Amino acid sequence: MLKFIRNWLDDNAKEIKKLQKTVDRINELEPRISALSDAELQAKTPEFKDRLAQGAGLDDILPEAFAVARETSRRVLGMRHFDVQLMGGMVLHQGRIAEMRTGEGKTLVATLPVYLNALTGKGVHVVTVNDYLARRDSEWMGRIYKFLGLSVGLIVHGLSWDERKHSYNCDVTYGTNNEFGFDYLRDNMALRPEQLVQRELHYAIVDEVDSILIDEARTPLIISGQADKATDHYYTFARLVPRLKRDEDYTVDEKAHTVVLTEEGVARVEQMLGVENLYDDVNMELTHHLNQALKAHALMKRDRDYVVKDGEVIIVDEFTGRLMFGRRYSDGLHQAIEAKEGVRVERESQTLATITFQNYFRMYDKLAGMTGTAETEEEEFRKIYNLDVVVIPTNKPMIRRDLPDVVYKTEAAKFRAVVEEIAARHATGQPVLVGTISIEKSEILSDMLRKKGVPHQVLNAKYHDKEAEIVAQAGRLGAVTIATNMAGRGTDIVLGGNPEFLAQAELRSRKDYDPGDPAGAELYKQTLGKYRRQCEEEHRRVVELGGLHIVGTERHESRRIDNQLRGRSGRQGDPGSSQFFSSLEDDLMRLFGSDNIAGIMDKLGLEEDVPIEHNLITRSIESAQKRVENRNFSIRKHVLEYDDVMNQQRELIYRQRMQVLLEENLKDVVLQMITESVGRSVDIYAPEGVIPEEWDLEGLLAYADQLYLPGHGLQPGDLEDMGRDALKSFLTEKAVQAYEAREAELGAEMLREVERMVLLRMVDEKWMDHLDAMDQLREGIGLRAYGQKDPLIEYKFESYQMFQNMVDAIQDDVVRYVFRVNVVQAPQQRRTVENKYQEEGPQQPVRRENKVGRNDPCPCGSGKKYKKCCGRAG
């Protein structure tokens, strides 16, 4: 009875019951579908497409399409979808998030909705976190789609334009979140229609959806060009800041991640710099450099937030532990860290195009995701992406034992206990996976284990290249593996070890092995057989010992990251266990939750090496994590509210830019701009409500000469006795006549091309300046709260004004250039940099040919110096 009431109140249980009915229908079709020959099975794809063309919906053909995909997978890959995998596929098709435990086969689950939705011909994107997974999945799962007559594309770093275009035109496209986002930005910087690669964004399935849509949502994708700012100040402040005393000259709030100068600190800095008032307008740049140097010194820690490698400061992703090569902190913080570490300071960059993953993925008509850990973030998924989470039951019962947390007074005592625990389990032969939250902590632990004589492997950003190999063997007998975060690793830990990896590793070291040779294939088969037998025996012994044991050395501020670590054990009904070790000195406990626990420990008079272990402690830690998660959610939501303002403007600009790019004839657009420019000029020099005698007709004619009536020869007397409307009509008529003369001079076809290039150039240039101005506005808008005003409303109002001014400036400049531009050689290619991840490789800059000197006249014919005109973007 109790179970019935619980299920009746549980929405998730209701969903599963509903999905089970469709699963039963798919299973009923299985005998009929499995009786088909290969050719008959392949003929199902054109049959489904015909039914869709005749008005059937995707839901109508879902049971049969899923049954066809399952049978194909069984024949091609030797893998038959479980019933729970069919449920996961339905949830993904509905545009929701399927939470499925690690090892439940999410990669295979995605093939069902991908096949069904690809039948529409609009393209399906499967988004993964790195190049390795995208390539692996496109080749592995791609065999199913290719058997059924669908094309498969791959979008990873290093592809040519043709390869990208071809991949996006395929029925199914695998790729990384970064590449999809950057291709969208590049498409919106294209200067010709044939440079576009993406189609309309129809349907995306995001693997590790929590990692991409939540953890990475705070960091926008940015394409940038170099700005012209000196780097001397960074070194000056890197030398100055260490001389300031913490808590005396500045205070640090680790919770809010801020650092603030005290009055004494301000006085000391003014004295050191020899300035009278640090906060004078003229010293704004100094204040900015000081703030960033303070942040770099007090908040950013080496081997936690970043590493220094080959003379470069490289950011470490706090969620996955990966190095993010090429990605840089914005607003001068990265340069401040470079100065602090004594490496070469790179020049600051100017943003050319930017978008957050939140806003990119919300552009898809239908979005779905899968992960092992999403339920704790369901509120955020629902509010920001309109996605709800369905928890899919496991194929086999989960038998992992999650032990209560153990809490120590000090970090040193905790690490001693962790090492003892690892050594004891290792002595029995039980494999142990140890999770740390930073490179620094993983290296401390590694050093302690080495002294203790416990052999082990370390997986963190410094040893990133061995990732798949280390993870694959973490379940072997006696294996001890230390890992910095386990999000999105994409390789299952198999108890007893992975025979394929072991066979490949042995053969790589043999000189007589050639995989393309028949003898090499036979050697691989023999080696694989040997390791299969070995791994099966190890698997049996590891299961007897209790499976993989997880040791968490610190609670992460997000329960989801802890659950990802735990989820590595107990896959597909395997035994396993997990336990977290914490101390009152850990960041989470110190900042958010240690008061109650510290009180209990003091009352009990516990020694440093005596732990406290109770479910009450575990609950107390989880409530601290919930508080941090809620705080982080509100921060991300706040960031998104501001970014949404920019996003509306970006969508409008990009939509209009795309129209310019694809439209053959822009004459009407330019004539409209001329009319608007004339109207604005009359509003400035002959404003409404001012008597005609006080109008500045001389100024109006001088302005017209600069803008839309070059060399007009008109006198103020020619405009007297005209009303405002008549004035606008007269000047518009004259401007249109000048435009017609310009068309006759250049030829209609040439003028159309000039208009397109000028329009695109002006939109790009003004949009870049607008992005910069919006950053500056955002920086100081919070201060409006002191004046009892809502900063967000003020930001919306002012950004709207700035956007209107930008649109006006684009129109005026387009009109000015169309009347004056001279036709010369093709424009220079802009040099850009994208903030990328490590596996995507170093960026190769675009080389300029036939360099134009910075002070030479600009080849576009504007009359300005090159550095003030087209050279600004370089």
N, C-alpha and C positions, 0 to 999 in steps of 0.2 A: 504493500500500500504506500509506504514511504517513498519507494523508488518511483511509483507511478506519479505521486504528487510532485516529486522533484523534477521529473521529466516534463510534466505538464507545465511547470513554471519556467523551465529552461528553454529559451528561444533556440539555442544551438541544437538541442536534442530534437526539437520540432523540425528544424531545417534538415537534419540528417535523415529523419523519418521520411520527409518529403522526397529527398534525393534517392532514398532506397527504392522508391517505386519506379523511378526511371532506370535505376541499376537493374532491377528485375526484368524490365522490358529489353534492355540490352542483352542480358544473359539469355533471354528466350530466343533472341535472334542468332545467338552464337552457333548452334548446330547448322543452321541454313547458310550462314556466312562462311563457316569453316569448310563447307562442302564445295565452295566455289573453286574453280581453277585460278591460277595466277592471272590469266588474261581476263577472266570474268571479274575478279577482284579489282583489277586495274580499271576495268570499264565502268566501275561504280563512280569514279570521279566525274567524267562527262555527264553521267546520268544525274548526279546530284546538281551539277551546274545547270542542266536543263530544267530541273524541277524548280530551282531558285529563280531562273529566268521567267518561268511561267507563273510566278507569284507565291511560291511556297516560302515559308520563313525558315530561318536557321533552326529554330526550336522544333519545327516539324520533322526535319531530317536528322536531328541530333542522335536519337537512339541508333539508327542504322549507320550513320557516319562514324560514331564512336565504335560500333561493333566492327566496322571495316578497318579502322585505324588499329584496333586491338589485334585483329587477326593478322594484319600486315606486320605489326611489331613482332608477333609470335614467329612469323615465317622469316622475316628479315634479320631480326636481332636476337631471336630466341628468348624474348621477354614478353610475358603475357601480363597485361594490366590487372592488378587486384581490384576487387570491388571498391575498396576505399580510394583507389587511384581514379576510378571512374567518377566517384563523387567529387574529388578534387578538380578534375577536368570540367565538371559541370559548373562548379563554383567559379572557376576562372572564366568560363564562357559567359557567365552572368555579369561579369565585370565586378568581381569582388575579390577579397583576399582569402586564399586557402592557407590556413596554418596547418602544416604537416611536419611531424617530427623528423629530425635528422635520420637519414637512412631509409626513408619511406619512398624514395624514388620520385622526387619532384621533377627531375629532368624529363622522365618518361611521361609523367602526368601532363605536362605542357603540350605533348604531341597531339592530344585529343582535341582541345579547343583550337589549337593552331591549325590543324587540318580542316576542322569544320569552318572556321572563319576565313581561311585562305580561299575557300571555294567561291567567295564573293568577288575575287579578283582585285580587291582594293589593297592587299598587302597586309601582312601581320609582322610586327616587330617583337622579337624575343630578346629582352635586355638582360645582360649579365654584368657582373662587377669587374671582370678583367678579360684581357685578350685570350688567355689560355682557355678559360671556360667557354667563351664565345666560339673559338675555333673548334674545340673538342666537341661541343654540343651540335654545331652545324654539320660536322662530318658524321658524328655518331647517330644522332636523331634524324639527320638529313636523309639517311638511307630510306626511312619510312616514306617521307614526302616524295622523294624521287621515284620510288617504286610506284607510287600512286599518281605519277604524272605531274607533280608540282615542282616548280623551280625553287632553289635554295640559294640565298646570298649571305655574304659575311661582311660585316663592317668592323674593321679593326684598324689600328694605327699603321701607316705606311702604304696604304692603297693608293693607286693612281686615280685620277678623276674618272676615267672610263670604268674602272673596276667598281668604284662607288656607285656610279650611275646604274650600272648593270645590277649590282646587289640590291639597290632600292627598288628596281623594277621587278624583282623576283616576287613570287607568291609569299615566301617566308624569308625573313631577313634576321639573322642572329647578329648581335653586336654589343658593344659596351655602352653604358649610359653616357660616358664622356663623348664618345664619337658621335652618337645620335644628336646630342646637344650641340656639339661644335659644328656639325654639318648644317644644322638649322641656322646657326649664326652666320656661317660662311655663305649659305644660300641668300641670306639677307644682307650680304655685303657684295654680292655678285654684280658685275657691270654689264653682263650679257645674259639673255635667257638661256643660252646653251650651257652656261656655267652652273645651272641649278642641278642638284642631284636628288633631293628628296621629293617624294610625292606627298599628297595630303596625308596627315597623321590619322590613321584609321583605328587600329587596334594594337595595343601593346600589352605583353605579359612581362612583368618585371620580376626577375628572380632575386632573392634576398631583398624583398621589397622594403623591409624596415631599414636595411643598411642604406639603400639608395634614396628613398623618399623621406626618411627622417634624419638619419645620421649625417648624410651629405647635403641635406636640404639647406643647411646654413651657409654653405660655401658656394657662391655662384660660379658658373663657367665664365671665363673672361678671355676675350681676344684683345690683345693690347699692342700698342706701338710705343716706341721710346719717347719719353718726354724730355724736354731740354732743361733739366734742373741739376745744379751742382751737388756733389756728394760730401763736400768738406765738413758741413755741420754735423753729419752723423759721427765722424771720428771725434770731433770736439766734445760732443755730449757723451760719447762712450767713455771718454777719459774723465769727464766731470762727474757723472752720476755716481760711480762707486765711492766718491769722496763724501757723499751724503749719507746720513745715518738713518736707518730704519726706525720708525716710531718717534723720531725726533724731528727729522727734516721731511719725512713723508710717511704716510700710512698706507697699508696694504689691506684690501678686503678680498680675501681669496674666494669667498662665496660669490661675490658679484664680479670677481675677476677685474678689479679696478685698483689703481694706485693714485693717490692724491697728495700733492705737496702741502705741507703745513705752512703757517705764516713764517716760522723760523726758516723753513726750507726755501721759501720764496726769497727771503732776505739774503740767505747764503748764496743762492744762484745769481741774484742781481749783483752781489759783490764779486763773485767769480768772473761773471761776464763783463762787469764794468758798465752795466746799464742802470738807468735811474728807475724805470718802471717796466717790469717784465711784461705786464699786460697792456702796455700801450699798443695802439694800432700798428705802429711801425715794427713792433717786435712780435707780431703774430706768428711769423715763420719760426722764430726762436722758440716760442711756447710750444708749437707743434712738435718740433724736434726734441724738446725736453720731455714732453709727455710720452713720446714713442720710446725714447731712450730709457725712461723710468720703467715702462711696461716691459721692455726687453730685459732689463736688469732684474726686476723684482718678480715678474710673473712667468716669464718664458724660461723653461728649464731645458738644458742640453740633455739628450738621450731620453727625454720624455716627450717634449713638444717638437723637438727637431734633432737632427744629427748633423755633424760636420763631416763631410766626405769629399775628398779631392778638392779641398779649398772652397767648397760650396756649402751653404746652409740649406738643408733639405728638410721639409716638414714631414713629421710622422703623423699618419692618420690615427687619431686617438681611438677609433672604433675597430679598425682592422689591423692596426700595427704595421701597415704598409708604408713604404717611403713614397712620397708624392713628388717625384722629380718634376721640375718645371713649374710646379704650383708655388705661388708666393703669397705671403701675407700682404694685405693691401695697406694703403695710406702711410707708407714709409716704415711700417713695423719691421718688415723683412730686412730693410737696409739697416735699421737700428740694431738688429740681431747680428748682422754681418759685421758691423763696426765693433760690437761687443766681443765677438769671437776673433776679431783681428784678421778676417779674410777680406778679399776685395769687395767693395760695395758696388753693386750693380746700380745703374741709373734707374730712377723711378719711371714708371710706365704710364701711358695715358690709355684709358679704356676706349676701345673702338666699338665693342659690342659685348653685351653681357646678358645672361639669363640664369635664373635659379632652376634647379631640377623641379622644384614645386611647380613653377609656372610652365616649364616645358612639358612635363607629363600631363598637366591638366588640359593641354591643347588636344590630346587624343580624343576621338569620338567615344572610344571605349577603352578603359584601363583596368587591368587586373594584376594581381601580384601573388607571389607564393614565398613562404619563409617558414622556418621552424618556430619563430618567436614573433608574434604580432599582437596577441591578445592584450598584453599590457599596454599597448599603444593604440587600442581600438578607437578611443575618443578622438585622438589626433587624426587618424585615418578618416574617420567619419566627417569631422568638422572641416578639414582642409581639402581632402580629395573626394569626399562623398563616397568613400569605400567602407563597407563593413566587413568584419572578419568572421569566417566560419571555421571552427576548429574541426578538422577531419580526424575521426578515430584512427588509431594505429591498426595495421594489418594483424599484428600479433600483440598480445597484452604486454604492457610496459612493466618490467619487473625490476628496474633499477631502484636501489635504495638511496634516498637522499637523506644523509645524516644531518643532525642539527649543527649549526655553526659553533665553532670554538673561538672564544674571545680571550686574548691575553692583554696584560697591561701595556706592554711595550712591543715595538716592532721587532726588536732584537730577539725577545723571547719567542715571539710568533715564528720567526724564521728558523730558530733552533728547533722548535716543535715540528715545523714543516719538514725539515731535513730528516729528523728522527722518523717521522711517519713514512717518508719516501723510502728511507733506508730499510725500514722494517718490512714494507710491502715488497720492495725489490728483492730482499733476501728470500722471499717465498717464490719469486718468479712472476708475481702478478704485475702486469703492465700498468704504468702510472702516467697520466697526463697532467702536467702542472700548469695552471693558468696564472700569468702575471699581468699587471696592467701597464707596465712600461718596460722599455729596453733596460733601463738602469736596474730595476728590481730583478729582471730575469738574469742579469749578469752577476748580481750579488749572490743570488741563489745558486747559479751555476758554479761560482767560485767555492761556495760552502760545500756543495755536493762533491766537487773535485777533491777537496781536502778530506772529505769523508770516504773517498774511494768509490763513489757510486758512478758508474759510467752512464752518460746521458747525452741527448741531442738537444740543441737549442734552436728554436724557431722564432726569430724576430726580424725586424726590418733590416738588420745588418746581414742576416743570412737568408734573405728573401728568395734567392734563386733556388734554394734546395726545398722550397715549401712543399710541393706535391709529394716528393720522395719521403720527406720526414714524416708528414702526416699519414701517408699510406702505411708506414711501418710502425706507427705508434701503438698498435695493438699486439705486437709480438711478445713472446715470452720474455720477461725480464726487462722490457723496454721502459726507459724513463725519458719523457719528452717534456721540455719546458717550452711553452708557447705564449707569446704576447698577443692576447686576444685571438678569438677563434671565429670571427665573423667572416662569412663568405669565402671560406677556404676551398669549398667545392670538391674536396676529395674525402671519401668515407674512410673511417678507421675500421679496418676489418680485423677481428680477433684472430690472432695467429699469424697475421701478416698478409700482404698482397703478393701472390706468386708472380703476377705479370711484371710488377715493378722489380722484384728480386731477379727474375730471369733477364730482364732488359739491362739491369745494372751489371750483372755478371758478364753478359755478352759484349757490352760496351767496352769493357777492359780487354777483350780478346782481339788480337790483330787478325786472326784467321776467319772472323765472322763477317759475312756480307749478307744483309737481309734480302737482297735481290736475287741471290744465288740459290738454286734448289737445295744445295748442301747446307746453306745458311738457314733456310726455312726448317730443314729437318733438325738441325742443331738447336734451333729455338724451341721446337716442339719437345725435344728430349729434355732440355733445360727446364722448360715450363713444367713438364711432368714431374721432374725431380722436386722442384719447389712446391708444387701442388701437394705432393705427399707429405713434405716437411711441414707445410702450413696447416694441413688438416690435422696432423698430430699435435702441433702447437695449439691449434684452435681448441682441441679437446682438453688439453691441460689448462689453458687459460680459463675456459668455462668452469672447470673444476675449482680453480682458485678464486672464482667470483667475478670474472670478466674485467673490463677496464675500470680502474679507479681514478676518479677525477679529484685533484686537489686544487682548490681555488685559494690563492695566497692573499687575496684582498677582494672585498666586495666592490663591484663597479657601481657608479652612480645610477646606472640603468639596470633594472632587474633583467631586461631582455638580453643584455650582454652576458650576464651570469647564466641565464638559461641556455644561451648558445653554447657556452662551455660545458655545462651539464649534459646537453643534448648529444655530445660526442660519444657518450656512453649509453648502453642499453638500446642500441639500434636493432630493429627487426626482431624483437623478443629476446635479444642477448641479455645475459646477466650483467650487472655493473653496479657501481656505487659512486657517491660524490660527497664531498664535504668541503666547506669553506672555513678558512682560518682568518681571523681578523684581529686587529689590535686597536687600542684606544688612540694610537698615534696615526692610524690610517686616515687619509684625507676625508673619506665619507664620514667616519666616526667622529673625527676631530671637528669637522665643520657642521655636521647635521644631526648626530645622534648619540653622542657618547655620555651626556650628562647623567641620564637615568642609570645606564650600565655602570658608569664610574662609581655612582653612589652605592649600587649593590655590591660592587667589588670592595669598596672601602669598608662598608658595614661588615662584610664577611672577613675582612682582614686578610685577603688573599695575597700570597707572595707573587713576585713577577712571573715566575715560571709555572704558576698554577693557573690553569685555564678555568673559565666558567662556561659550561655547556648546558643549554636548556632551550626548549622550544620558545620560551618567552623572549630569549635573546634574539633568536632568529626572526621572530615577529617584529621585535623592536627595530632590527636592522632593516627589514623590508619596509617598515613604515617610514624610516628615514629615506630609503630609496624612492618611495612613492612621493615624498615631499619634493625631492630633487627633480624627479620626472615631471611633476606638475609645474615646478618652477621653470624647467627647461622648455616645456610645452608652451607656457605663457610667453617666454622669450621668443620662441620660434614664431608663435602666432603674431606677436607684436612686430617682429621683423617682416612677416608676410603682409601685414596690414599696410606697412610702408611700401613694400615691394609691389603690392597690387596696384598702387597709384602709378608707379613706373611702368608696370606691366600693361595697363590700359593704354598708356601713351606709346609703349613699344609696339603693341599689336596694331594700333592705328598707323603709326609710321611705317612699319614693315608691310602692312596690307597695301598702303598707298604706294610704297616703293615698288612692291611686286607688280602693281598695275602699270607703273611707269616702265618697268622692265619688260613686261609682256605686251604692252599696247603698241600697235604699229604707229599710230598717228597721235602725237601729243599737241597738235596745233591748238585744239580747243582748250586744253589745260593751260597752255602758256597764255592764250588770249584772256582767259579768266584771271590769271595771275596779274596780267597787265591792268585789267579793270580794277582789281583789288588794290594794286599799288597806287594807281591814280587816286582811288577813293581815299586811301590813307593819307596821301600827300595833301589832298584838299582839306581833310579833317585837321591836319597839323597847322597848315598855313592860312586856312580860311575857316576857322572853327565855327560850329553852330553856336548861335547866341551872341556872336560878336558882329558889330555893324561892318558893312563892306569897306567903309573908309579906313578901318583899322586892320584889314587883311594884309598879310605880307605877301603881295603878289610877286615882288622881286625875288624873295626867298623861295617861293613856290616854283618859279621858272628856273632858278639855279638848281633846285632839287630835281626838277624834271630833266634838266640837262644831264645831271649825274646818273639818272636812273632810266627813264623810259622815253626821253626825247633828246637823244644826243645831237648837239649842234642844231637846235630847233630854230634859232633866229627870231623868236617871239619877243615882244616887249610888253611891259606891264599894261600899257595902254590898250593892247589887243584884248585884254581880259576884263577891262572895266565894263560896268553896267551889266555884268552877268551875275545871276544868282548862283548858289552853290551847286544845284543840280545841273544847270547849264554849263558851269565851269567843268564839272566832272565829265559831262558828255563831250564838250569841246576837246578837252585834253585826251580823253579816251580815243576819240576819233583820230586825232593827230598821231597818237601812239600806235594805233592799228595801221595807219597809213605808213608810218616808219617801219613797222614790222613787215608789211607787205613788200616794201622796198628792200628790206633785208633778205626776204625770201627770194626775191627776183635776183638779188646780188649773188647769193650762195647756191641757189637751186633748192627746190622743195625737199628733195631726198637728203641732201647734205644738212639742211637746217633741221630736219627731223632728228637726224643722228646727233647733231650738236645739242639739241634740246634734251635728248635723252641723257647724254653724258653729263651735261651741266646740271640737270635736275638730280641725277644720282650723286654726283660729286657734292652738290650743295646739301642734300639731305644727309649724307654721311658726315660731312664736316660739322654741320650744325648739331646733328644728333650727338656726336662725340663731345662737343662743347657743352651740350645740354646734360649729358651724363655726368660730366665733371661738376657742373653747377648744382645738379641735384645732390651729389655727394656732399658738397659744401653746405647746402641748405640742411641736409639731414644731420650733419655734424652738430649744428648749433640750435636746431629747432626745439630740443628738449628744454632749453632755458625759458621758452615761452610759458612753461608751467608756473614759473615764479610770478608771472603777470596774470595769474588766474585764467589762463587760456589753455584749451586742449591742444597739445602739440600736433596731434594727428590731423585735426581739422585745419589748423594753421598750415600744416605741410601740404594738405590737399589743395587748399586755396592758393597758396603761393606757387606750388608746382604747376597748377593749371595756368596761372598768369605767365609763368616762365615758358610753358609749352606754347601758349598763344603767341608770345613774343618770338619764339623760335620759328613757328610756322610763318609769321609775318616776315622774319629775316630771310627765311628760305625763299619766299616769293620775291622779295625785293632783289635778292642777289641773283636769282635765276633770270629775272627781267634784265638786270644790269649786264650780266654776262652774255645773254642771247644777243643783245644789241652790239656787243663789243668784241666777243671772242674771235680770234683768228684760228683757222684750221691748220694745225701742224701735225707732228708725229703722234703716235699712240701714247697715252699717259703712262707714267712709270708705275710699276707694280709696287703696291704697298708692302712693307716688311712688317710681319706680325708675329706675335708669340701667343701660344695657347697654354693655359695652366693645366698640365696633364699629370697622369700617374706614372709610376716607374716603368711598368711593363710596356708602356707605349713608346719608349725610346726617346732619344734626344731630338729636338726640333732642328731641322735644317733651315737656316734663313734663306729667303729669296734674294738672289744677288741682283743688284742694279746694273744695267748696262748703260752706256753713254751718259755718264753722270752730269747733272746740271749743277753748277756752283750755287751755294746757298744764297749768294748776293746777286746772282745773275737774274735777268728778267725771266719771269715764269713762262714756259713754252705754251701755256694755255691761252696767252694773249691778254691777260687781265690788266697788264701794266704794272702789277705789283712785283716785288722781289720774290724769287722762288720760295725762300724760307717763310715768307708771310702768306703764301698762297698754297699751291698744291704740295709744297715741301713740308707743310705743317704735319701731314699725316705720316711722314716717313720716319 
